[in-house]
Amino acid sequence: KISIYKGNQLYQSLRLPEDSSFRKEVSPVCPEDEGNTSCKSATGTLPGAMRYVYTKTVSLPASGNWRIVFDGQIDTVSGAGTQAGRSSSITNITNVGTQLMYLEAFLNNIDNHNSSPQYSAVSIPFFCINRAQQYNQGAVDPDKDSLVFSLIPALLGTGGTAQYVPPYSGAVPLAAQAGSFSFNANSGQLSFLPDILQRSLVVNRVEEYKNGVLVGSSMREMTFIVLDNCENNPPTGKVDTTSIVGGGVQDNIINVCANTPNLAFTIPATDLDTDNITVTLNNIPQGATATISANGTAAPSISFSWNTQSVPLGLYNMYVTYADDACPLFSSQTIAYSIRVVNPIGISHEVIQPTNCIFRQHVQVNITDGVLPRIVKIVHSNGTVVGTYTDTTGIITDSFKRGTYTVYAESIALN
């Protein structure tokens, strides 16, 4: 059952039938163990996950404040009602047994239609303890809107948010080794190294912006299950820094100046257990090419190239899913690689207070574009370095004796 609100006013309620053509078991098990999951039988010894899709079409007039709500109410085929409650085994929130799942989407269709981003990564929330993990839902927006990702508290149908067991919160919902938890709001990349057994509620939200205006949002709620009966290390891939042509790299962010004719790099896939790896690509930027060599072997590699001439400035996320062939549970993780197209650094200056030939001249140096932080160096004409700065604001002020100076600026990942 879905409720549609215009602001706080109920507009329509509707019941979505299941589209059985989408029903599929997505348990992370190798083919020879598919019959041993909890989805196949009550005696299954391996964890199971089944995907169901419910769909219906409804027409909505223009409004800037549509809310589409699922509050946990389900109608069965027989007509009887049931509810989607949060599992009582969840470990990071309190009063779980009394809670229903509550999800909310937002739509602003005043100026145009809008499509929610599609999650290209199937949700498989099983992880091995003491193994570094990456999770990304691989949100691909058909309208090319700007996406902002966040981890948020679980919502309650009675209003407000779930109460988390300290020290957990909606923004930091997982138990992880100190210093290993991170979340990137630009790509949706979640990284962590689980250090205790847990069943943690994790809620992702994706907001869509068109020309700076919020036009939609959607949510995904999951229970991350950390197991101790698996030893498999997930496969991964890291940009080969020696392969980069035309840009620079910071972790999984590749920075490139606008109108660079040839950006190129490779991403070799690796697995600590030397399992065979299958690589899948999603959301390759328009005009770019990405090819996979030796896919399905122990050492596949991705070759990426892009002519960024006439490409608008911005951040472009490409998603790569790595899956190994371990048994009985295989490991799969999706990692975002962001290509950030920026203008080259610009430098200007202005005099704040002249010397009048007596005092030092107070000068403001203005730095624009490139990538933060920027390293700035000011050199006297005699070769003496008179100042070195780490710029994070675009403004540097200092006082100088009479003379001629040259200002150099570089972004660490564009040098």
C-alpha positions as CSV (number, residue, x, y, z in Angstrom):
1,K,0.0,0.0,0.0
2,I,1.4,3.4,-1.1
3,S,0.1,6.8,0.2
4,I,0.6,9.9,-1.9
5,Y,0.6,13.2,-0.2
6,K,0.5,16.8,-1.5
7,G,2.3,18.4,1.3
8,N,0.7,17.0,4.4
9,Q,-2.7,16.4,2.7
10,L,-3.5,12.9,1.6
11,Y,-4.0,12.9,-2.2
12,Q,-4.4,9.2,-3.0
13,S,-3.8,5.7,-1.7
14,L,-3.2,2.8,-4.0
15,R,-2.2,-0.8,-3.8
16,L,0.7,-2.0,-6.0
17,P,0.5,-5.6,-7.4
18,E,3.7,-7.6,-7.6
19,D,5.3,-7.8,-11.0
20,S,6.4,-11.5,-10.8
21,S,8.7,-11.2,-13.9
22,F,11.1,-9.3,-11.6
23,R,11.0,-11.9,-8.8
24,K,14.5,-13.3,-8.4
25,E,16.7,-14.8,-5.7
26,V,19.8,-12.7,-5.3
27,S,21.6,-14.7,-2.5
28,P,25.4,-14.3,-2.7
29,V,26.1,-18.0,-3.2
30,C,28.0,-19.9,-5.9
31,P,25.9,-22.0,-8.4
32,E,26.5,-25.4,-6.7
33,D,25.1,-24.1,-3.4
34,E,22.0,-22.4,-4.7
35,G,19.8,-25.1,-3.3
36,N,21.2,-24.6,0.2
37,T,19.9,-21.1,1.0
38,S,17.2,-20.1,3.4
39,C,15.1,-18.9,0.4
40,K,15.0,-22.5,-0.9
41,S,13.9,-24.2,2.3
42,A,13.4,-23.7,6.0
43,T,16.5,-26.0,6.6
44,G,18.8,-24.0,4.3
45,T,22.1,-23.3,6.0
46,L,23.2,-20.4,3.8
47,P,21.8,-16.8,4.1
48,G,19.2,-16.0,1.4
49,A,17.8,-12.8,-0.2
50,M,14.8,-12.6,-2.6
51,R,13.9,-9.6,-4.7
52,Y,10.3,-8.6,-5.2
53,V,9.1,-5.7,-7.3
54,Y,5.7,-4.0,-6.9
55,T,4.5,-1.5,-9.5
56,K,1.6,0.6,-10.7
57,T,1.1,3.8,-12.7
58,V,-0.6,6.9,-11.4
59,S,-1.0,10.4,-12.9
60,L,0.1,13.4,-10.8
61,P,-0.6,17.0,-11.6
62,A,2.2,19.6,-11.2
63,S,3.2,20.3,-7.6
64,G,6.4,21.2,-5.9
65,N,5.7,19.0,-2.8
66,W,4.6,15.5,-3.6
67,R,5.5,12.8,-0.9
68,I,5.2,9.1,-1.8
69,V,5.1,7.0,1.4
70,F,5.3,3.3,2.2
71,D,4.4,2.9,5.9
72,G,4.8,-0.9,6.1
73,Q,1.2,-1.8,5.2
74,I,0.9,-4.9,3.0
75,D,-2.1,-6.6,1.5
76,T,-1.8,-10.4,0.9
77,V,-3.4,-12.2,-2.1
78,S,-6.2,-13.4,0.1
79,G,-7.1,-9.9,1.0
80,A,-5.9,-10.1,4.6
81,G,-3.5,-7.4,5.8
82,T,0.0,-7.8,7.1
83,Q,2.9,-5.5,8.0
84,A,6.5,-5.0,7.1
85,G,8.1,-4.8,10.5
86,R,11.7,-4.2,11.2
87,S,13.4,-7.4,12.3
88,S,13.7,-7.8,16.1
89,S,17.3,-9.1,15.5
90,I,18.5,-5.6,14.5
91,T,21.3,-4.5,16.9
92,N,21.9,-0.8,16.4
93,I,18.4,0.7,17.2
94,T,16.1,0.3,20.2
95,N,12.4,-0.9,20.4
96,V,12.8,-2.7,17.2
97,G,10.0,-5.2,17.7
98,T,7.3,-2.4,17.6
99,Q,8.6,-0.7,14.5
100,L,7.3,-0.8,10.9
101,M,9.4,0.0,7.9
102,Y,8.8,3.6,6.7
103,L,10.1,4.9,3.4
104,E,9.4,8.3,1.7
105,A,10.1,9.7,-1.7
106,F,9.8,13.3,-2.7
107,L,8.9,14.8,-6.1
108,N,8.8,18.3,-7.5
109,N,7.2,18.2,-11.0
110,I,6.2,21.8,-11.3
111,D,8.6,22.6,-14.2
112,N,9.1,19.1,-15.7
113,H,8.8,15.4,-15.2
114,N,11.5,13.7,-13.1
115,S,12.7,10.1,-12.9
116,S,14.3,8.7,-9.7
117,P,17.8,7.3,-10.0
118,Q,18.0,3.6,-10.7
119,Y,20.0,1.5,-8.3
120,S,22.3,-0.5,-10.5
121,A,23.7,-2.5,-7.7
122,V,21.6,-5.3,-6.3
123,S,21.4,-5.0,-2.5
124,I,23.3,-8.0,-1.0
125,P,23.8,-6.9,2.6
126,F,26.0,-9.9,3.8
127,F,29.5,-9.1,4.9
128,C,32.4,-11.0,6.6
129,I,33.8,-9.9,9.9
130,N,37.3,-8.4,9.9
131,R,37.3,-8.0,6.1
132,A,37.5,-4.5,4.5
133,Q,34.2,-3.8,2.8
134,Q,32.8,-1.3,0.2
135,Y,29.2,-0.7,-0.5
136,N,27.6,1.5,-3.2
137,Q,24.1,1.3,-4.5
138,G,25.3,2.6,-7.9
139,A,22.6,5.3,-8.4
140,V,22.3,6.2,-12.1
141,D,20.0,9.1,-12.9
142,P,18.3,9.0,-16.4
143,D,17.8,12.7,-16.3
144,K,21.5,13.5,-15.6
145,D,20.5,15.4,-12.5
146,S,23.1,16.2,-9.8
147,L,22.9,13.6,-7.1
148,V,23.7,14.1,-3.4
149,F,24.0,11.0,-1.2
150,S,23.5,10.7,2.6
151,L,23.1,8.2,5.4
152,I,20.0,9.2,7.4
153,P,18.2,7.9,10.5
154,A,15.5,5.4,9.9
155,L,12.0,7.0,9.9
156,L,9.1,6.1,12.1
157,G,5.5,6.0,10.9
158,T,4.4,7.7,14.1
159,G,6.7,10.6,13.2
160,G,10.3,11.3,14.0
161,T,13.2,8.9,13.7
162,A,14.4,5.7,15.2
163,Q,16.5,5.8,18.4
164,Y,20.0,4.4,17.9
165,V,22.0,2.5,20.5
166,P,25.0,4.6,21.4
167,P,27.5,5.2,19.8
168,Y,25.6,4.5,16.5
169,S,23.5,7.0,14.5
170,G,21.9,7.3,11.2
171,A,25.0,8.9,9.8
172,V,27.3,6.3,11.4
173,P,25.2,3.2,11.7
174,L,27.8,0.5,11.6
175,A,30.2,-1.0,14.1
176,A,33.7,-0.8,12.4
177,Q,37.3,-0.8,13.3
178,A,38.5,2.7,14.4
179,G,39.2,4.9,11.4
180,S,37.8,2.5,8.8
181,F,34.3,4.0,8.4
182,S,33.8,6.6,5.7
183,F,31.0,7.9,3.5
184,N,31.3,10.1,0.4
185,A,28.3,12.4,-0.2
186,N,29.3,12.9,-3.9
187,S,29.5,9.3,-4.9
188,G,27.5,7.4,-2.2
189,Q,30.6,5.2,-1.4
190,L,30.5,3.6,2.0
191,S,33.7,2.0,3.3
192,F,34.1,0.1,6.6
193,L,35.9,-2.8,8.3
194,P,33.3,-4.6,10.5
195,D,34.9,-5.7,13.7
196,I,31.9,-7.3,15.5
197,L,29.0,-9.5,14.6
198,Q,26.0,-7.2,13.9
199,R,22.6,-6.8,12.1
200,S,22.7,-3.0,11.6
201,L,19.9,-0.9,10.0
202,V,21.4,1.3,7.3
203,V,19.2,3.9,5.4
204,N,20.5,5.6,2.2
205,R,18.9,8.7,0.7
206,V,19.6,10.1,-2.7
207,E,18.6,13.7,-3.5
208,E,18.3,15.0,-7.1
209,Y,19.0,18.6,-8.1
210,K,18.3,20.2,-11.4
211,N,20.0,23.6,-11.9
212,G,20.3,23.8,-8.1
213,V,16.6,23.0,-7.4
214,L,15.6,19.9,-5.5
215,V,13.4,17.9,-7.8
216,G,13.3,14.5,-6.1
217,S,14.6,12.1,-3.5
218,S,14.4,8.4,-2.8
219,M,15.4,6.0,0.0
220,R,16.7,2.5,0.4
221,E,16.6,0.8,3.8
222,M,18.7,-2.3,4.5
223,T,19.9,-4.5,7.3
224,F,23.6,-5.1,7.0
225,I,24.4,-8.6,8.3
226,V,28.0,-9.3,9.4
227,L,28.8,-13.0,9.6
228,D,31.6,-14.9,11.3
229,N,31.3,-18.1,9.2
230,C,33.0,-16.7,6.1
231,E,36.6,-16.0,5.4
232,N,36.3,-14.6,1.9
233,N,38.0,-11.3,1.0
234,P,36.0,-9.2,-1.4
235,P,37.6,-8.3,-4.8
236,T,38.5,-4.7,-5.4
237,G,40.1,-2.4,-7.9
238,K,42.4,0.7,-7.5
239,V,43.4,3.1,-10.2
240,D,47.0,2.4,-11.4
241,T,48.6,5.8,-10.7
242,T,51.4,5.0,-13.2
243,S,48.8,4.6,-16.0
244,I,47.2,8.1,-15.8
245,V,47.4,10.3,-18.8
246,G,46.0,13.8,-18.8
247,G,44.9,14.0,-15.1
248,G,45.7,13.3,-11.5
249,V,44.2,11.0,-8.9
250,Q,43.1,11.3,-5.2
251,D,42.0,7.9,-4.0
252,N,39.2,7.0,-6.5
253,I,38.7,10.5,-7.8
254,I,40.4,11.3,-11.1
255,N,40.8,15.1,-11.6
256,V,41.2,16.5,-15.1
257,C,41.3,20.0,-16.5
258,A,38.5,20.9,-18.9
259,N,39.2,20.4,-22.6
260,T,41.9,17.8,-22.1
261,P,41.9,15.9,-25.3
262,N,42.9,12.5,-23.8
263,L,42.3,11.4,-20.3
264,A,43.2,7.8,-19.8
265,F,43.9,5.3,-16.9
266,T,43.6,1.7,-16.0
267,I,42.0,-0.1,-13.0
268,P,43.4,-3.6,-12.4
269,A,41.1,-5.8,-10.3
270,T,42.6,-7.9,-7.5
271,D,41.5,-10.5,-5.0
272,L,43.5,-11.5,-1.9
273,D,42.2,-15.0,-2.2
274,T,43.2,-15.2,-6.0
275,D,39.6,-16.0,-6.9
276,N,38.4,-15.4,-10.4
277,I,36.7,-11.9,-10.7
278,T,33.8,-10.8,-12.9
279,V,33.7,-7.1,-13.5
280,T,30.5,-5.1,-14.5
281,L,30.5,-1.4,-15.5
282,N,27.7,1.1,-15.0
283,N,27.1,4.8,-15.8
284,I,30.1,5.3,-18.1
285,P,30.2,9.0,-18.9
286,Q,28.8,9.9,-22.3
287,G,31.5,10.0,-24.9
288,A,33.9,8.0,-22.7
289,T,35.0,4.4,-23.4
290,A,35.7,1.7,-20.8
291,T,36.7,-1.8,-21.8
292,I,37.4,-4.9,-19.7
293,S,40.2,-7.3,-20.5
294,A,40.5,-10.8,-19.1
295,N,37.1,-10.6,-17.4
296,G,36.3,-13.7,-15.4
297,T,39.9,-14.5,-14.6
298,A,42.1,-13.8,-11.5
299,A,43.4,-10.5,-13.0
300,P,40.9,-8.5,-15.1
301,S,41.6,-4.9,-15.9
302,I,39.6,-1.9,-17.0
303,S,40.9,0.6,-19.5
304,F,39.2,4.0,-19.5
305,S,39.7,6.9,-22.0
306,W,37.8,10.1,-22.5
307,N,38.2,13.3,-24.6
308,T,36.9,16.0,-22.2
309,Q,36.9,18.7,-24.9
310,S,33.4,20.4,-24.7
311,V,32.5,18.3,-21.6
312,P,30.7,20.5,-19.0
313,L,32.4,21.0,-15.7
314,G,31.3,18.7,-13.0
315,L,31.6,15.3,-11.2
316,Y,30.9,12.1,-13.2
317,N,30.5,8.9,-11.3
318,M,31.3,5.5,-12.9
319,Y,30.3,2.4,-10.9
320,V,32.3,-0.9,-11.1
321,T,31.0,-4.1,-9.5
322,Y,33.5,-6.8,-8.6
323,A,32.3,-10.3,-7.9
324,D,34.5,-13.3,-7.1
325,D,33.6,-17.0,-7.6
326,A,34.2,-18.1,-4.0
327,C,32.1,-20.9,-2.5
328,P,29.8,-21.3,-0.7
329,L,29.4,-17.5,-0.3
330,F,30.9,-15.2,-3.0
331,S,31.8,-11.6,-2.3
332,S,30.6,-8.7,-4.4
333,Q,31.1,-5.0,-4.0
334,T,30.4,-1.9,-6.1
335,I,32.9,0.9,-6.1
336,A,32.4,4.4,-7.5
337,Y,35.2,6.1,-9.5
338,S,34.6,9.8,-9.9
339,I,36.0,11.8,-12.8
340,R,36.0,15.5,-11.8
341,V,36.3,18.0,-14.7
342,V,37.5,21.4,-13.5
343,N,38.8,24.6,-15.0
344,P,42.5,25.2,-14.7
345,I,43.7,27.3,-11.8
346,G,43.4,31.1,-12.2
347,I,45.5,33.6,-10.2
348,S,44.9,37.3,-9.7
349,H,45.9,39.9,-7.1
350,E,44.9,43.2,-5.6
351,V,46.6,45.7,-3.4
352,I,45.0,46.1,0.0
353,Q,47.3,48.8,1.3
354,P,50.1,50.4,-0.8
355,T,53.6,50.7,0.6
356,N,54.0,54.4,-0.1
357,C,57.7,53.4,-0.5
358,I,58.1,53.0,3.3
359,F,56.2,50.0,4.5
360,R,55.6,46.5,3.1
361,Q,52.8,46.4,0.6
362,H,49.7,44.4,1.8
363,V,48.5,42.2,-1.1
364,Q,45.6,39.8,-1.5
365,V,46.1,36.9,-3.9
366,N,43.0,35.4,-5.4
367,I,43.1,31.7,-6.5
368,T,40.2,30.1,-8.4
369,D,39.3,26.7,-9.9
370,G,41.5,23.6,-9.9
371,V,40.9,21.3,-6.9
372,L,41.2,22.0,-3.2
373,P,43.5,22.1,-1.4
374,R,45.8,24.1,-3.6
375,I,49.5,24.6,-2.9
376,V,50.6,28.2,-3.4
377,K,54.2,29.4,-3.6
378,I,55.4,33.0,-3.9
379,V,58.9,33.5,-5.3
380,H,61.0,36.7,-5.5
381,S,62.7,37.6,-8.7
382,N,66.0,36.7,-7.1
383,G,64.8,33.1,-6.7
384,T,64.0,33.3,-2.9
385,V,60.8,31.6,-1.8
386,V,59.1,34.1,0.4
387,G,56.0,32.2,1.2
388,T,54.4,28.7,0.9
389,Y,50.7,28.2,1.6
390,T,48.0,25.5,1.6
391,D,45.0,27.3,0.1
392,T,41.5,26.1,1.0
393,T,39.5,29.4,0.7
394,G,40.8,31.0,-2.5
395,I,42.2,34.1,-0.7
396,I,45.7,34.6,0.6
397,T,46.9,37.8,2.1
398,D,50.5,38.8,3.0
399,S,52.8,41.8,3.1
400,F,55.8,42.1,0.7
401,K,58.8,44.4,0.4
402,R,59.4,46.3,-2.8
403,G,60.2,44.0,-5.7
404,T,58.9,41.6,-8.4
405,Y,57.2,38.4,-7.4
406,T,55.8,35.3,-9.2
407,V,52.9,33.3,-7.7
408,Y,52.7,29.6,-8.5
409,A,49.7,27.5,-7.6
410,E,48.9,23.8,-8.2
411,S,46.3,21.3,-7.1
412,I,47.9,18.2,-5.6
413,A,46.0,15.9,-8.0
414,L,46.5,18.1,-11.1
415,N,50.2,18.6,-11.0
